[in-house]
Amino acid sequence: MIFSPKTKNADLQVILDSAKVRDREDVYRKDPVLQQLIDDFHGKCYLCEDEAVGINIEHFEPHKDVKEKKYDWNNLFYSCGHCNNVKLAQFWPLLNCTSAEDHVWESVEIALDQSEFVPVLIITPHPISGKELECQNTCQLLEKSLNGKDAKPIKKQGAKVLRMRIQRTIVDLTKAIICGDFVKVEEMQSNSAPFAGIVRWCLKTNWPDLLKQQVA
Ligand SMILES: [Zn+2]
């Protein structure tokens, strides 16, 4: 996970508020709300950081049919169908990737254990912002979403596909470093790059000189 600040746009909240009156939830599945979410989250799922193919607009805090939460711009996040279906309303509170004070990247260390035939992710909480419960819940959610821990078989398969894609990304990163392609290394840790948070942790652990501090 990486820090993804959301645009402060009062006009969007006005649009959401007018839809709230009639409970028209299709409002956040179309422009301009949808486009702003795509821009703010770089077209990536905020949890797994894969480029979202099966897109869900998800409520960060479960709305439980409370309209104020359902139509709150600050509560609308961009996620993939896999992560959204794993999360449901079961994990709360969580670290907020749109809030700088939650330090999401530093708080959740993710490494790929490539000694396994099917790679697994080692997810380590570092509750540096003092939000221990949020950090613990976020790690548990990612364990389920990315490692398939305690998940149903179909979700385990989704998690496995994700980890294979992450493994390929780390292989590409390693190749770029070996070949001296530092433009690519920089691109791979940019906010818009898939799995940028995991790439940054890999660099911090193995090639700290190549980690761009301004994106950490
Ligand atoms: Zn996802």
Residues whose N, C-alpha, C, O or C-beta is under 5 A from the ligand:
A	BS01	ZN	C45 L47 C48 E49 C80 C83
